[in-house]
């Protein structure tokens, strides 16, 4: 059995300090499936943003500006959301700022499901109106790639939610497959053979 000092050293070895500051990076999160998924989403969203920016054409922007604007809105929102999310967990702000009241498993799943749907719509809008611009075509392909990554991430987050979430009476969580909390307040049935007859 490990002593207290050995267990403290083992937990501290997962953290890499950032310079001379009091912050450190949680390498366990960075190497986890969730950390890798969020890093891939951040990189792909940045690539989508870069691909859609130089393809601008005034005639195309006048005709199909709403498609391009929605695509850029989805890409920018996903990039910022996942960058902030990644920083919260990589630097352990969720523990330092007492953010334990947030249901993070549900948060990760819902956000991934929403962005899967939004990326699919934005990519369809982008591919339907590329206007002969290679940048828009590349943005559409990268958008569909990101949609597939989000789809796989949403599926694995659903499995993680079903496995790791505590049993609940929440109907939304039960619909997703989280086990229902069993009612433990019921009293056991009386068996007359186990208790001898008494005068009471």
C-alpha positions as CSV (number, residue, x, y, z in Angstrom):
1,X,0.0,0.0,0.0
2,X,1.3,3.5,-0.9
3,X,2.1,5.9,1.8
4,X,0.5,9.4,1.9
5,X,3.7,11.0,0.5
6,X,3.9,8.4,-2.4
7,X,0.3,9.0,-3.3
8,X,0.8,12.7,-3.2
9,X,3.8,12.4,-5.5
10,X,1.9,10.2,-7.9
11,X,-1.0,12.7,-8.2
12,X,1.4,15.6,-8.6
13,X,3.3,13.8,-11.4
14,X,0.2,14.3,-13.6
15,X,0.6,18.1,-13.3
16,X,3.2,20.1,-15.3
17,X,3.8,23.6,-14.0
18,X,3.4,26.6,-16.3
19,X,6.5,28.7,-15.8
20,X,6.8,30.2,-12.3
21,X,3.0,30.7,-12.0
22,X,0.8,28.8,-9.6
23,X,-1.0,27.2,-12.6
24,X,-0.2,23.7,-13.9
25,X,-1.4,21.6,-16.8
26,X,-3.2,18.4,-15.9
27,X,-1.6,15.8,-18.2
28,X,-4.1,13.1,-17.3
29,X,-6.8,15.3,-18.9
30,X,-4.7,16.2,-21.9
31,X,-4.0,12.6,-22.7
32,X,-7.5,11.4,-22.0
33,X,-10.0,10.6,-24.8
34,X,-12.0,13.8,-23.9
35,X,-8.9,15.9,-24.0
36,X,-7.8,14.6,-27.3
37,X,-11.3,15.0,-28.7
38,X,-11.4,18.6,-27.6
39,X,-7.9,19.4,-29.0
40,X,-8.9,17.9,-32.4
41,X,-12.1,19.9,-32.5
42,X,-10.2,23.1,-31.7
43,X,-7.7,22.4,-34.5
44,X,-10.3,21.5,-37.0
45,X,-12.4,24.5,-36.2
46,X,-9.4,26.8,-36.6
47,X,-8.7,25.1,-40.0
48,X,-12.4,25.6,-41.0
49,X,-12.1,29.3,-40.1
50,X,-8.9,29.7,-42.1
51,X,-10.3,27.9,-45.1
52,X,-13.5,30.1,-45.2
53,X,-11.7,33.4,-44.8
54,X,-9.6,33.8,-48.0
55,X,-12.3,32.5,-50.3
56,X,-14.2,35.8,-50.0
57,X,-15.6,37.1,-53.3
58,X,-17.8,40.3,-53.3
59,X,-20.3,38.9,-55.8
60,X,-20.6,35.7,-53.9
61,X,-20.9,37.4,-50.6
62,X,-23.7,39.6,-51.8
63,X,-25.6,36.6,-53.2
64,X,-24.9,34.0,-50.5
65,X,-23.6,36.0,-47.5
66,X,-26.0,34.4,-45.1
67,X,-24.7,30.9,-45.8
68,X,-21.1,32.0,-45.2
69,X,-21.9,34.1,-42.2
70,X,-23.7,31.1,-40.5
71,X,-20.8,28.8,-41.3
72,X,-18.3,31.3,-39.8
73,X,-20.6,31.8,-36.8
74,X,-20.7,28.0,-36.1
75,X,-17.0,27.6,-36.6
76,X,-16.1,30.5,-34.4
77,X,-18.6,29.4,-31.7
78,X,-17.2,25.9,-31.7
79,X,-13.6,27.1,-31.6
80,X,-14.2,29.5,-28.6
81,X,-16.5,27.1,-26.7
82,X,-14.0,24.2,-26.9
83,X,-11.0,26.4,-26.3
84,X,-12.5,27.7,-23.1
85,X,-13.7,24.2,-22.1
86,X,-10.2,22.8,-22.8
87,X,-8.5,25.5,-20.7
88,X,-11.0,24.9,-17.8
89,X,-10.1,21.2,-17.6
90,X,-6.4,21.3,-18.6
91,X,-5.6,23.9,-15.9
92,X,-8.2,22.4,-13.4
93,X,-10.2,25.6,-13.1
94,X,-13.2,23.4,-12.5
95,X,-11.7,22.4,-9.1
96,X,-10.0,25.7,-8.2
97,X,-13.0,27.9,-8.8
98,X,-15.5,25.6,-7.1
99,X,-17.3,24.7,-10.3
100,X,-18.2,21.2,-9.1
101,X,-21.9,22.0,-9.1
102,X,-21.9,22.0,-13.0
103,X,-22.9,18.6,-14.4
104,X,-19.9,18.4,-16.7
105,X,-20.7,15.0,-18.2
106,X,-24.1,16.3,-19.3
107,X,-22.5,19.6,-20.5
108,X,-20.0,17.8,-22.7
109,X,-22.6,15.6,-24.3
110,X,-25.1,18.3,-25.0
111,X,-22.6,20.8,-26.4
112,X,-21.1,18.1,-28.7
113,X,-24.6,17.1,-29.9
114,X,-25.6,20.7,-30.6
115,X,-22.4,21.4,-32.5
116,X,-22.7,18.1,-34.5
117,X,-26.1,19.3,-35.8
118,X,-24.9,22.9,-36.4
119,X,-21.8,21.8,-38.2
120,X,-23.8,19.5,-40.5
121,X,-26.2,22.4,-41.4
122,X,-23.4,24.9,-41.9
123,X,-21.4,22.5,-44.1
124,X,-24.4,21.7,-46.2
125,X,-25.0,25.4,-46.7
126,X,-21.4,26.0,-47.6
127,X,-21.1,23.1,-50.1
128,X,-24.4,24.2,-51.8
129,X,-23.0,27.7,-52.5
130,X,-19.2,27.4,-53.0
131,X,-19.5,29.9,-55.9
132,X,-16.5,28.4,-57.6
133,X,-14.2,29.4,-54.8
134,X,-11.6,26.8,-53.7
135,X,-11.5,28.3,-50.2
136,X,-15.3,27.7,-49.7
137,X,-15.0,24.2,-51.1
138,X,-12.1,23.4,-48.7
139,X,-14.2,24.9,-45.9
140,X,-17.1,22.6,-46.8
141,X,-14.9,19.5,-46.8
142,X,-13.3,20.4,-43.5
143,X,-16.7,21.2,-42.1
144,X,-18.0,17.7,-43.0
145,X,-14.8,16.2,-41.5
146,X,-15.4,18.1,-38.3
147,X,-19.1,17.0,-38.4
148,X,-17.9,13.3,-38.5
149,X,-15.5,13.9,-35.6
150,X,-18.2,15.6,-33.6
151,X,-20.6,12.6,-34.3
152,X,-18.0,10.1,-33.0
153,X,-17.3,12.3,-30.0
154,X,-21.0,12.7,-29.2
155,X,-21.5,8.9,-29.4
156,X,-18.5,8.2,-27.1
157,X,-19.7,11.0,-24.7
158,X,-23.1,9.3,-24.6
159,X,-21.4,6.0,-23.6
160,X,-19.3,7.8,-21.0
161,X,-22.5,9.5,-19.7
162,X,-24.3,6.2,-19.4
163,X,-21.4,4.6,-17.7
164,X,-20.1,7.3,-15.3
165,X,-23.2,9.3,-14.3
166,X,-24.8,8.5,-11.0
167,X,-28.3,7.0,-11.1
168,X,-30.9,9.8,-11.4
169,X,-34.6,10.4,-11.6
170,X,-34.1,13.1,-14.3
171,X,-36.3,12.1,-17.2
172,X,-33.8,13.6,-19.8
173,X,-30.9,11.6,-18.4
174,X,-33.1,8.4,-18.1
175,X,-34.0,8.9,-21.8
176,X,-30.3,9.0,-22.6
177,X,-29.8,5.7,-20.8
178,X,-28.6,6.8,-17.4
179,X,-30.0,4.3,-14.9
180,X,-33.0,5.3,-12.8
181,X,-32.3,5.8,-9.1
182,X,-33.9,3.0,-7.1
183,X,-36.1,3.8,-4.2
184,X,-34.3,2.5,-1.1
185,X,-36.7,3.9,1.4
186,X,-39.1,0.9,1.2
187,X,-39.2,-1.3,4.2
188,X,-38.4,-5.0,3.9
189,X,-41.2,-7.5,3.9
190,X,-42.1,-9.1,7.2
191,X,-41.4,-12.8,7.4
192,X,-43.1,-14.5,10.3
193,X,-40.8,-17.5,10.3
194,X,-37.7,-15.4,11.0
195,X,-39.2,-13.8,14.1
196,X,-40.4,-16.0,17.0
197,X,-43.8,-15.5,18.4
198,X,-43.7,-13.2,21.4
199,X,-46.3,-11.8,23.6
200,X,-45.9,-8.4,22.0
